[in-house]
Every structure is written in C-alpha cells, then in structure tokens.
Amino acid sequence: MVEMRLKSIKVNDVGERQFISLGEVGGPRSLTIVIGHAEAQAIDRFVKDVQMPRPMTHDLARHLIEAAGCTIERVDVTELRGGTFYAMIRLQRPDGQVAEVDARPSDAIALATALGAPIFVAESVLEEALSAEA
C-alpha cells in the first residue's frame, strides 16, 4: 500500500464531474478519482473547516463513529474494477479490535479528511490507473 494525501479537489456545478487528486507521500505519483457532487462538497468543507448549522450526511457518519468510541485507523483504496474504485475503512474499536467497512472511496476519503486519518492506495490500483491514463 502506498500512502497518499489529498492534493486537490475540483468542485463544479451539479451535473458536471467532480474530481479529487491524491498525491503520493514522498513520491511523484498522483491518482485522480471522479466523485459525486455531495462528496466533493463534503471533502471541500472538511478541508476548509466550514461548519454547517445542522449535520450533513458525512458529519452524521463522523459523529456515529466518535459516539461508538471508534477511530478511523486508515482508509485503503483497494481495487479498481471495471473503471470503479473500491475502498475499505479500517475502524479501531474501543476493545482494540479492527473492523473493516466497505465504502466508496469518495465517502471513505471524506471521513478520513474529517477525522485526520491516513489514506492508502494499493500499488496495483496505482499501476492500473496510471496505465489507463497513458
């Protein structure tokens, strides 16, 4: 797994494509993922630390994780299948157990951004995505 950081986010009008770009920590590679408008707005809000008057969906998920006494250990983008990225959220439970939760990368990255968790991408995903761009 390769550690990545959120490098940039492109938030457009509804109906247009939204993008996030992850950059390799200590390396030159980057990965661009097309995401939904709501997820792009959530990530942008978390990056800018904008507070909403009422909790939005990703705020609710963050509050549920925290109320359960869990932390996000890390987010792993694990697979690229048929042009679709897959991810897992690794939750550290209060009893020390780790639970893995299947998630869309956009949701997982939104929560990682909100909670300061690291993001990793499988080497095979990077290789496949970069070869598709070439």
DSSP file (Angstrom, degrees, kcal/mol; ACC not computed):
  #  RESIDUE AA STRUCTURE BP1 BP2  ACC     N-H-->O    O-->H-N    N-H-->O    O-->H-N    TCO  KAPPA ALPHA  PHI   PSI    X-CA   Y-CA   Z-CA
    1    1 A M              0   0    0      0, 0.0     2,-0.5     0, 0.0   121,-0.2   0.000 360.0 360.0 360.0 143.4    0.0    0.0    0.0
    2    2 A V  E     -A  121   0A   0    119,-2.9   119,-2.4    22,-0.0     2,-0.3  -0.934 360.0-126.5-112.8 125.2    1.2    3.5   -0.9
    3    3 A E  E     -A  120   0A   0     -2,-0.5    22,-2.6   117,-0.2     2,-0.3  -0.531  34.0-177.1 -73.0 135.2    0.4    6.4    1.4
    4    4 A M  E     -AB 119  24A   0    115,-3.2   115,-0.9    -2,-0.3     2,-0.3  -0.880  14.6-151.2-128.8 158.9   -1.4    9.2   -0.3
    5    5 A R  E     - B   0  23A   0     18,-2.4    18,-3.1    -2,-0.3     2,-0.4  -0.964  35.5 -96.1-128.6 149.6   -2.6   12.7    0.6
    6    6 A L  E     + B   0  22A   0     -2,-0.3    16,-0.2    16,-0.2     3,-0.1  -0.507  43.8 175.2 -63.0 120.0   -5.4   14.8   -0.7
    7    7 A K  E     -     0   0A   0     14,-3.5     2,-0.3    -2,-0.4    15,-0.2   0.836  57.4 -15.8 -97.9 -43.4   -3.7   17.0   -3.2
    8    8 A S  E     - B   0  21A   0     13,-1.6    13,-2.7     2,-0.0    -1,-0.4  -0.989  49.8-150.0-158.9 162.4   -6.6   18.9   -4.8
    9    9 A I  E     - B   0  20A   0     -2,-0.3     2,-0.6    11,-0.2    11,-0.2  -0.999   7.1-154.7-139.3 139.1  -10.4   18.9   -5.2
   10   10 A K  E     - B   0  19A   0      9,-3.1     9,-1.5    -2,-0.4     2,-0.6  -0.948  11.2-173.3-117.8 110.6  -12.4   20.2   -8.0
   11   11 A V        +     0   0    0     -2,-0.6     2,-0.2     7,-0.2     7,-0.1  -0.923  13.6 171.5-107.1 117.4  -16.0   21.2   -7.1
   12   12 A N        -     0   0    0     -2,-0.6     3,-0.1     1,-0.2     6,-0.1  -0.486  41.7 -66.2-111.0-177.8  -18.1   22.1  -10.1
   13   13 A D    >   -     0   0    0     -2,-0.2     3,-2.1     1,-0.1    -1,-0.2  -0.317  70.0 -79.8 -64.9 155.6  -21.8   22.9  -10.7
   14   14 A V  T 3  S+     0   0    0      1,-0.3    -1,-0.1    -3,-0.1     3,-0.1  -0.312 121.4  33.0 -55.7 138.6  -24.2   20.0  -10.2
   15   15 A G  T 3  S+     0   0    0      1,-0.4    -1,-0.3    -3,-0.1     2,-0.2   0.139 100.4  97.4  96.4 -19.3  -24.3   17.8  -13.2
   16   16 A E  S <  S-     0   0    0     -3,-2.1    -1,-0.4     1,-0.1     2,-0.2  -0.596  86.2 -88.8 -96.1 164.3  -20.6   18.4  -14.0
   17   17 A R        -     0   0    0     -2,-0.2     2,-0.4    -3,-0.1    19,-0.1  -0.507  35.5-154.1 -77.2 138.8  -17.8   16.0  -13.0
   18   18 A Q  E     - C   0  35A   0     17,-1.0    17,-2.2    -2,-0.2     2,-0.3  -0.863  14.8-167.7-107.9 145.0  -16.2   16.4   -9.6
   19   19 A F  E     -BC  10  34A   0     -9,-1.5    -9,-3.1    -2,-0.4     2,-0.4  -0.968  16.5-165.2-134.4 148.1  -12.6   15.2   -9.0
   20   20 A I  E     -BC   9  33A   0     13,-2.1    13,-2.5    -2,-0.3     2,-0.5  -0.975  13.1-153.3-123.1 149.4  -10.2   14.6   -6.2
   21   21 A S  E     -BC   8  32A   0    -13,-2.7   -14,-3.5    -2,-0.4   -13,-1.6  -0.986   4.4-160.8-122.5 127.9   -6.5   14.2   -6.7
   22   22 A L  E     -BC   6  31A   0      9,-3.1     9,-2.6    -2,-0.5     2,-0.4  -0.895   8.6-152.6-105.6 136.1   -4.4   12.2   -4.3
   23   23 A G  E     -BC   5  30A   0    -18,-3.1   -18,-2.4    -2,-0.4     7,-0.2  -0.890  22.8-109.6-110.8 141.3   -0.6   12.6   -4.3
   24   24 A E  E >   -B    4   0A   0      5,-3.2     3,-1.6    -2,-0.4     2,-0.5  -0.475  33.6-118.6 -67.1 128.8    1.9   10.0   -3.2
   25   25 A V  T 3  S-     0   0    0    -22,-2.6   -22,-0.2     1,-0.3    -1,-0.1  -0.575  98.0  -1.8 -68.9 120.4    3.6   10.9    0.1
   26   26 A G  T 3  S+     0   0    0     -2,-0.5    -1,-0.3     1,-0.2    -2,-0.1   0.656 125.3  80.5  73.9  16.1    7.3   11.2   -0.7
   27   27 A G  S <  S-     0   0    0     -3,-1.6    -1,-0.2     2,-0.2    -3,-0.1  -0.901  81.0-115.6-147.1 174.6    6.8   10.3   -4.4
   28   28 A P  S    S+     0   0    0      0, 0.0     2,-0.1     0, 0.0    -2,-0.0   0.600  73.8 105.8 -91.1 -11.5    5.8   11.8   -7.7
   29   29 A R        -     0   0    0     -6,-0.1    -5,-3.2    -4,-0.1     2,-0.3  -0.350  43.1-175.3 -78.5 150.6    2.7    9.7   -8.5
   30   30 A S  E     -C   23   0A   0     -7,-0.2     2,-0.4    96,-0.1    -7,-0.2  -0.962  12.2-150.7-138.2 158.5   -0.9   11.0   -8.3
   31   31 A L  E     -C   22   0A   0     -9,-2.6    -9,-3.1    -2,-0.3     2,-0.5  -0.997   5.9-155.9-133.0 128.0   -4.3    9.5   -8.7
   32   32 A T  E     -C   21   0A   0     -2,-0.4     2,-0.4   -11,-0.2   -11,-0.2  -0.896  11.2-172.6-106.3 133.0   -7.4   11.2   -9.9
   33   33 A I  E     -C   20   0A   0    -13,-2.5   -13,-2.1    -2,-0.5     2,-0.4  -0.991  20.9-133.8-127.2 129.6  -10.8    9.9   -8.9
   34   34 A V  E     +C   19   0A   0     -2,-0.4     2,-0.3   -15,-0.2   -15,-0.2  -0.687  35.9 177.5 -78.9 131.0  -14.2   11.1  -10.2
   35   35 A I  E     -C   18   0A   0    -17,-2.2   -17,-1.0    -2,-0.4     2,-0.1  -0.817  29.7 -88.1-131.7 170.5  -16.6   11.6   -7.3
   36   36 A G     >  -     0   0    0     -2,-0.3     4,-2.3   -19,-0.1     5,-0.2  -0.317  36.1-112.8 -77.3 162.3  -20.1   12.8   -6.7
   37   37 A H  H  > S+     0   0    0      1,-0.2     4,-2.6     2,-0.2     5,-0.2   0.909 114.9  50.6 -62.7 -45.2  -21.1   16.4   -6.1
   38   38 A A  H  > S+     0   0    0      1,-0.2     4,-2.2     2,-0.2    -1,-0.2   0.899 112.3  47.2 -62.0 -40.8  -22.2   15.8   -2.4
   39   39 A E  H  > S+     0   0    0      2,-0.2     4,-2.7     1,-0.2    -1,-0.2   0.895 111.1  51.5 -68.5 -39.5  -19.0   14.0   -1.6
   40   40 A A  H  X S+     0   0    0     -4,-2.3     4,-2.5     1,-0.2    -2,-0.2   0.917 111.1  48.2 -62.4 -43.2  -16.9   16.8   -3.3
   41   41 A Q  H  X S+     0   0    0     -4,-2.6     4,-2.5     2,-0.2    -2,-0.2   0.906 111.5  50.2 -64.0 -40.8  -18.7   19.4   -1.3
   42   42 A A  H  X S+     0   0    0     -4,-2.2     4,-2.5     2,-0.2    -2,-0.2   0.944 112.3  46.0 -63.3 -48.0  -18.2   17.4    2.0
   43   43 A I  H  X S+     0   0    0     -4,-2.7     4,-2.6     1,-0.2     5,-0.2   0.925 113.0  50.3 -61.0 -44.4  -14.5   17.0    1.4
   44   44 A D  H  X S+     0   0    0     -4,-2.5     4,-2.2     1,-0.2    -1,-0.2   0.902 110.6  50.1 -60.3 -42.4  -14.1   20.7    0.5
   45   45 A R  H  X>S+     0   0    0     -4,-2.5     5,-2.4     2,-0.2     4,-0.6   0.908 111.5  47.6 -61.7 -43.7  -16.0   21.6    3.7
   46   46 A F  H ><5S+     0   0    0     -4,-2.5     3,-0.5     2,-0.2    -2,-0.2   0.900 111.3  50.3 -67.1 -39.7  -13.8   19.4    5.8
   47   47 A V  H 3<5S+     0   0    0     -4,-2.6    -1,-0.2     1,-0.2    -2,-0.2   0.912 117.9  39.6 -61.9 -42.3  -10.6   20.8    4.2
   48   48 A K  H 3<5S-     0   0    0     -4,-2.2    -1,-0.2    -5,-0.2    -2,-0.2   0.460 107.9-127.0 -87.8  -1.3  -11.8   24.4    4.8
   49   49 A D  T <<5 +     0   0    0     -4,-0.6     2,-0.5    -3,-0.5    -3,-0.2   0.891  45.2 170.8  54.8  44.9  -13.2   23.6    8.2
   50   50 A V      < -     0   0    0     -5,-2.4     2,-0.4    -6,-0.1    -1,-0.2  -0.760  22.7-146.4 -87.0 125.9  -16.6   25.0    7.3
   51   51 A Q        -     0   0    0     -2,-0.5    -5,-0.0     4,-0.0     3,-0.0  -0.776   6.4-147.5 -94.9 135.2  -19.2   24.3   10.0
   52   52 A M        -     0   0    0     -2,-0.4     4,-0.0     1,-0.1     0, 0.0  -0.698  21.1-122.9 -96.6 152.9  -22.8   23.7    8.9
   53   53 A P  S    S+     0   0    0      0, 0.0    -1,-0.1     0, 0.0    -2,-0.0   0.820 100.6  24.6 -65.7 -28.7  -25.8   24.7   11.1
   54   54 A R  S    S-     0   0    0     -3,-0.0     2,-0.1     0, 0.0     5,-0.1  -0.957 101.9 -89.8-132.0 151.2  -27.1   21.1   11.1
   55   55 A P        -     0   0    0      0, 0.0     2,-0.1     0, 0.0    -4,-0.0  -0.382  37.3-150.1 -66.3 133.2  -25.1   17.9   10.5
   56   56 A M     >  -     0   0    0     -2,-0.1     4,-2.6   -14,-0.0     3,-0.2  -0.353  39.4 -84.8 -88.0 177.9  -24.8   16.7    6.9
   57   57 A T  H  > S+     0   0    0      1,-0.2     4,-2.3     2,-0.2     5,-0.2   0.898 129.6  44.4 -56.6 -47.7  -24.5   13.0    6.0
   58   58 A H  H  > S+     0   0    0      1,-0.2     4,-2.2     2,-0.2    -1,-0.2   0.819 111.7  54.4 -70.5 -28.4  -20.7   12.8    6.4
   59   59 A D  H  > S+     0   0    0      2,-0.2     4,-2.9    -3,-0.2    -2,-0.2   0.922 107.9  50.6 -64.9 -43.4  -21.0   14.7    9.7
   60   60 A L  H  X S+     0   0    0     -4,-2.6     4,-2.6     2,-0.2    -2,-0.2   0.932 110.3  48.6 -59.1 -47.1  -23.5   12.2   10.9
   61   61 A A  H  X S+     0   0    0     -4,-2.3     4,-2.3     1,-0.2    -1,-0.2   0.912 112.1  49.5 -60.8 -42.2  -21.2    9.3   10.0
   62   62 A R  H  X S+     0   0    0     -4,-2.2     4,-2.5     1,-0.2    -2,-0.2   0.929 111.6  48.5 -61.5 -45.3  -18.3   11.0   11.8
   63   63 A H  H  X S+     0   0    0     -4,-2.9     4,-2.9     1,-0.2    -2,-0.2   0.877 110.5  51.3 -64.7 -37.6  -20.5   11.6   14.9
   64   64 A L  H  X S+     0   0    0     -4,-2.6     4,-1.8     2,-0.2     6,-0.2   0.919 110.4  49.0 -64.1 -43.5  -21.6    8.0   14.9
   65   65 A I  H  <>S+     0   0    0     -4,-2.3     5,-2.2     1,-0.2    -2,-0.2   0.936 115.6  43.8 -60.0 -47.1  -18.0    6.7   14.6
   66   66 A E  H ><5S+     0   0    0     -4,-2.5     3,-1.6     1,-0.2    -2,-0.2   0.898 111.0  53.5 -67.1 -40.9  -17.0    9.0   17.5
   67   67 A A  H 3<5S+     0   0    0     -4,-2.9    -1,-0.2     1,-0.3    -2,-0.2   0.821 105.7  54.8 -64.4 -30.1  -20.1    8.2   19.6
   68   68 A A  T 3<5S-     0   0    0     -4,-1.8    -1,-0.3    -5,-0.2    -2,-0.2   0.488 118.3-114.7 -80.1  -2.3  -19.3    4.5   19.3
   69   69 A G  T < 5S+     0   0    0     -3,-1.6    -3,-0.2     1,-0.3     2,-0.2   0.664  72.4 133.9  78.9  16.1  -15.8    5.2   20.7
   70   70 A C      < -     0   0    0     -5,-2.2     2,-0.3    -6,-0.2    -1,-0.3  -0.532  39.6-158.9 -95.7 162.6  -14.1    4.2   17.4
   71   71 A T  E     -D   92   0A   0     21,-1.7    21,-3.2    -2,-0.2     2,-0.8  -0.958  27.9-111.7-131.7 155.3  -11.4    5.9   15.4
   72   72 A I  E     -D   91   0A   0     -2,-0.3    19,-0.2    19,-0.2     3,-0.1  -0.807  26.9-172.0 -87.5 114.1  -10.6    5.6   11.7
   73   73 A E  E     -     0   0A   0     17,-2.8     2,-0.3    -2,-0.8    -1,-0.2   0.904  63.7 -39.9 -69.6 -43.1   -7.2    3.8   11.7
   74   74 A R  E     -D   90   0A   0     16,-1.1    16,-2.8    43,-0.2     2,-0.4  -0.969  48.2-119.3-173.9 164.6   -6.9    4.3    7.9
   75   75 A V  E     -De  89 119A   0     43,-2.1    45,-3.1    -2,-0.3     2,-0.5  -0.981  25.7-162.6-117.6 132.1   -8.6    4.3    4.6
   76   76 A D  E     -De  88 120A   0     12,-2.8    12,-2.5    -2,-0.4     2,-0.9  -0.970  14.9-152.6-118.6 122.0   -7.5    1.9    1.9
   77   77 A V  E     +De  87 121A   0     43,-3.1    45,-2.6    -2,-0.5    10,-0.3  -0.852  29.9 172.6 -86.6 110.2   -8.4    2.2   -1.8
   78   78 A T  E     +     0   0A   0      8,-1.5     2,-0.3    -2,-0.9     9,-0.2   0.695  43.1  18.5-100.8 -23.5   -8.1   -1.5   -2.6
   79   79 A E  E     -D   86   0A   0      7,-1.3     7,-2.4    45,-0.1     2,-0.4  -0.994  41.5-155.2-154.6 151.5   -9.3   -2.1   -6.1
   80   80 A L  E     +D   85   0A   0     -2,-0.3     2,-0.5     5,-0.2     5,-0.2  -0.943  30.2 169.5-128.8 108.7  -10.1   -0.7   -9.5
   81   81 A R  E >   -D   84   0A   0      3,-2.9     3,-1.7    -2,-0.4    -2,-0.0  -0.972  66.2 -16.7-128.8 119.4  -12.6   -3.0  -11.2
   82   82 A G  T 3  S-     0   0    0     -2,-0.5    -1,-0.1     1,-0.3     3,-0.1   0.831 127.9 -52.3  59.8  33.5  -14.4   -2.0  -14.4
   83   83 A G  T 3  S+     0   0    0      1,-0.2     2,-0.5    -3,-0.0    -1,-0.3   0.487 116.8 114.7  82.2   3.0  -13.4    1.6  -14.0
   84   84 A T  E <   -D   81   0A   0     -3,-1.7    -3,-2.9     2,-0.0     2,-0.2  -0.918  58.1-140.9-111.8 130.4  -14.8    1.7  -10.5
   85   85 A F  E     -D   80   0A   0     -2,-0.5     2,-0.3    -5,-0.2    -5,-0.2  -0.613  14.4-158.6 -85.9 147.9  -12.6    2.2   -7.4
   86   86 A Y  E     -D   79   0A   0     -7,-2.4    -8,-1.5    -2,-0.2    -7,-1.3  -0.940  10.3-175.2-125.3 148.3  -13.3    0.3   -4.2
   87   87 A A  E     -DF  77 103A   0     16,-1.6    16,-2.4    -2,-0.3     2,-0.4  -0.946  16.1-148.1-142.0 162.0  -12.2    1.2   -0.7
   88   88 A M  E     -DF  76 102A   0    -12,-2.5   -12,-2.8    -2,-0.3     2,-0.6  -0.994  10.7-146.8-129.1 136.9  -12.2   -0.1    2.9
   89   89 A I  E     -DF  75 101A   0     12,-2.9    12,-2.5    -2,-0.4     2,-0.8  -0.925  14.1-149.6-100.6 123.7  -12.4    2.0    6.1
   90   90 A R  E     -DF  74 100A   0    -16,-2.8   -17,-2.8    -2,-0.6   -16,-1.1  -0.845  15.6-164.6 -97.3 109.6  -10.4    0.4    8.9
   91   91 A L  E     -DF  72  99A   0      8,-3.4     8,-2.6    -2,-0.8     2,-0.7  -0.792  13.2-145.5 -96.5 132.2  -12.1    1.3   12.2
   92   92 A Q  E     -DF  71  98A   0    -21,-3.2   -21,-1.7    -2,-0.4     6,-0.2  -0.874  22.3-151.1 -93.5 118.4  -10.3    0.8   15.5
   93   93 A R    >   -     0   0    0      4,-3.1     3,-2.1    -2,-0.7   -23,-0.1  -0.471  26.0-108.6 -87.6 160.7  -12.9   -0.2   18.1
   94   94 A P  T 3  S+     0   0    0      0, 0.0    -1,-0.1     0, 0.0   -25,-0.1   0.785 118.8  59.1 -59.4 -27.1  -12.7    0.6   21.8
   95   95 A D  T 3  S-     0   0    0      2,-0.1     3,-0.1     1,-0.1    -3,-0.0   0.397 121.5-106.5 -83.5   5.0  -12.0   -3.1   22.6
   96   96 A G  S <  S+     0   0    0     -3,-2.1     2,-0.1     1,-0.3    -1,-0.1   0.262  79.2 130.7  91.1 -12.7   -8.9   -3.0   20.3
   97   97 A Q        -     0   0    0     -5,-0.1    -4,-3.1     1,-0.0     2,-0.5  -0.372  52.9-133.7 -71.4 153.1  -10.4   -5.0   17.5
   98   98 A V  E     -F   92   0A   0     -6,-0.2     2,-0.4    -3,-0.1    -6,-0.2  -0.938  17.1-164.5-109.5 130.8  -10.2   -3.6   13.9
   99   99 A A  E     -F   91   0A   0     -8,-2.6    -8,-3.4    -2,-0.5     2,-0.5  -0.949   8.1-148.5-114.2 135.0  -13.4   -3.6   11.8
  100  100 A E  E     -F   90   0A   0     -2,-0.4     2,-0.5   -10,-0.2   -10,-0.2  -0.899  12.5-166.5-104.8 130.0  -13.2   -3.2    8.0
  101  101 A V  E     -F   89   0A   0    -12,-2.5   -12,-2.9    -2,-0.5     2,-0.1  -0.968  20.0-127.6-120.7 123.8  -16.1   -1.5    6.4
  102  102 A D  E     +F   88   0A   0     -2,-0.5     2,-0.3   -14,-0.2   -14,-0.2  -0.459  43.3 160.9 -66.2 136.7  -16.6   -1.5    2.6
  103  103 A A  E     -F   87   0A   0    -16,-2.4   -16,-1.6    -2,-0.1     3,-0.0  -0.989  46.5 -98.2-153.8 157.7  -17.1    2.0    1.2
  104  104 A R     >  -     0   0    0     -2,-0.3     4,-2.6   -18,-0.2     3,-0.3  -0.612  41.5-121.2 -71.4 142.5  -16.9    4.2   -1.9
  105  105 A P  H  > S+     0   0    0      0, 0.0     4,-3.1     0, 0.0     5,-0.3   0.870 111.5  57.3 -55.2 -37.0  -13.6    5.9   -2.0
  106  106 A S  H  > S+     0   0    0      2,-0.2     4,-1.9     1,-0.2     5,-0.1   0.919 110.9  41.8 -62.7 -42.7  -15.3    9.3   -2.0
  107  107 A D  H  > S+     0   0    0     -3,-0.3     4,-2.3     2,-0.2    -1,-0.2   0.915 116.0  49.6 -68.4 -43.2  -17.1    8.6    1.2
  108  108 A A  H  X S+     0   0    0     -4,-2.6     4,-2.5     1,-0.2    -2,-0.2   0.909 112.6  46.8 -62.6 -42.6  -14.1    7.0    2.8
  109  109 A I  H  X S+     0   0    0     -4,-3.1     4,-2.6    -5,-0.2    -1,-0.2   0.863 109.0  55.2 -69.5 -35.8  -11.8    9.9    1.9
  110  110 A A  H  X S+     0   0    0     -4,-1.9     4,-2.2    -5,-0.3    -2,-0.2   0.940 112.2  43.3 -60.0 -46.3  -14.4   12.4    3.1
  111  111 A L  H  X S+     0   0    0     -4,-2.3     4,-2.3     2,-0.2     6,-0.2   0.892 112.6  52.3 -67.7 -39.2  -14.4   10.7    6.5
  112  112 A A  H  X>S+     0   0    0     -4,-2.5     5,-1.9     1,-0.2     4,-1.1   0.906 111.3  48.0 -61.4 -40.5  -10.6   10.4    6.5
  113  113 A T  H  <5S+     0   0    0     -4,-2.6     3,-0.3     1,-0.2    -2,-0.2   0.911 112.3  48.8 -65.6 -42.6  -10.4   14.1    5.8
  114  114 A A  H  <5S+     0   0    0     -4,-2.2    -2,-0.2     1,-0.2    -1,-0.2   0.862 122.2  33.3 -64.7 -36.5  -12.9   14.9    8.6
  115  115 A L  H  <5S-     0   0    0     -4,-2.3    -1,-0.2    -5,-0.1    -2,-0.2   0.363 107.7-115.3-107.1   3.5  -11.1   12.8   11.1
  116  116 A G  T  <5 +     0   0    0     -4,-1.1    -3,-0.2    -3,-0.3    -4,-0.1   0.807  58.9 156.6  70.6  29.8   -7.4   13.2   10.0
  117  117 A A      < -     0   0    0     -5,-1.9    -1,-0.2    -6,-0.2   -43,-0.2  -0.603  44.4-106.2 -88.9 149.5   -6.9    9.6    9.1
  118  118 A P        -     0   0    0      0, 0.0   -43,-2.1     0, 0.0     2,-0.4  -0.380  26.8-140.8 -73.3 154.1   -4.3    8.5    6.6
  119  119 A I  E     -Ae   4  75A   0   -115,-0.9  -115,-3.2   -45,-0.2     2,-0.3  -0.959  18.0-174.0-118.0 131.2   -5.2    7.3    3.1
  120  120 A F  E     -Ae   3  76A   0    -45,-3.1   -43,-3.1    -2,-0.4     2,-0.4  -0.930   8.6-159.3-124.4 150.0   -3.5    4.4    1.3
  121  121 A V  E     -Ae   2  77A   0   -119,-2.4  -119,-2.9    -2,-0.3   -43,-0.2  -0.995  28.3-111.7-128.5 134.2   -3.9    3.1   -2.2
  122  122 A A    >>  -     0   0    0    -45,-2.6     4,-2.1    -2,-0.4     3,-0.5  -0.366  23.1-127.0 -62.1 139.6   -2.9   -0.4   -3.3
  123  123 A E  H 3> S+     0   0    0      1,-0.2     4,-2.7     2,-0.2     5,-0.2   0.881 110.9  55.9 -54.9 -40.6    0.1   -0.4   -5.7
  124  124 A S  H 3> S+     0   0    0      1,-0.2     4,-2.3     2,-0.2    -1,-0.2   0.849 105.9  51.2 -63.7 -34.1   -1.9   -2.5   -8.2
  125  125 A V  H <> S+     0   0    0     -3,-0.5     4,-2.8     2,-0.2     5,-0.3   0.924 110.8  48.1 -68.2 -44.9   -4.6    0.3   -8.3
  126  126 A L  H  X S+     0   0    0     -4,-2.1     4,-2.7     2,-0.2     5,-0.2   0.940 113.0  48.0 -59.6 -47.6   -2.0    3.0   -8.9
  127  127 A E  H  X S+     0   0    0     -4,-2.7     4,-2.1     1,-0.2    -2,-0.2   0.926 114.6  45.1 -60.9 -46.0   -0.4    1.0  -11.7
  128  128 A E  H  X S+     0   0    0     -4,-2.3     4,-1.7     2,-0.2    -1,-0.2   0.916 115.2  46.8 -65.1 -44.0   -3.7    0.2  -13.4
  129  129 A A  H  X S+     0   0    0     -4,-2.8     4,-1.4     1,-0.2    -2,-0.2   0.903 113.9  47.7 -66.1 -41.0   -5.0    3.8  -13.1
  130  130 A L  H  X S+     0   0    0     -4,-2.7     4,-1.2    -5,-0.3    -1,-0.2   0.858 111.1  50.4 -69.8 -34.7   -1.7    5.3  -14.3
  131  131 A S  H  < S+     0   0    0     -4,-2.1    -1,-0.2    -5,-0.2    -2,-0.2   0.823 108.1  53.9 -72.0 -29.7   -1.5    2.9  -17.3
  132  132 A A  H  < S+     0   0    0     -4,-1.7    -2,-0.2     1,-0.2    -1,-0.2   0.823 107.2  51.7 -70.7 -31.2   -5.2    3.7  -18.2
  133  133 A E  H  <        0   0    0     -4,-1.4    -1,-0.2     1,-0.2    -2,-0.2   0.800 360.0 360.0 -72.8 -29.6   -4.3    7.4  -18.3
  134  134 A A     <        0   0    0     -4,-1.2    -1,-0.2    -5,-0.1    -2,-0.2   0.480 360.0 360.0 -71.8 360.0   -1.3    6.9  -20.6
